[in-house]
């Protein structure tokens, strides 16, 4: 696996989305990237950003760690104590339109007793991922 697996995963995903309509998809060994995506998702679901009060800076710290580790330029914008956003930038060569993945970092409160697994566990049971913000 590449020494920068997250960056490789993100680049491969962006590349695949941008070129999907133009050419047949290349054969990629997705297994390691699927494992990495699952692990990152589980870790992210363990970050309690219940709103109120929000505490998005906990999620910002999580992503800053990931982006810094992978050498991805990032900027933090804290608009109130404990509340903020992060912007990460991967520069392209300008030959394709930009891709902007976007998500919110807070979740509504939950009652743990109503959950089959703790709401911030990131647990996988019977092939299902459990955690606040993971449902579709």
Number of C-alpha atoms within 10 A of each C-alpha: 7 9 8 11 15 19 18 15 18 14 14 15 12 16 14 16 13 15 12 12 9 9 9 9 12 8 6 8 8 11 9 13 19 12 11 15 16 15 13 16 15 20 15 22 22 17 22 21 24 17 14 10 13 20 21 25 23 19 24 23 16 15 19 21 12 15 18 12 12 15 12 15 13 14 12 14 12 14 9 9 10 14 19 19 18 17 14 16 11 13 9 10 6 7 6 10 9 12 11 9 7 7 7 9 23 22 17 12 15 14 8 11 9 9 12 10 16 17 22 22 18 25 18 13 10 6 7 11 18 21 24 24 17 15 8 3
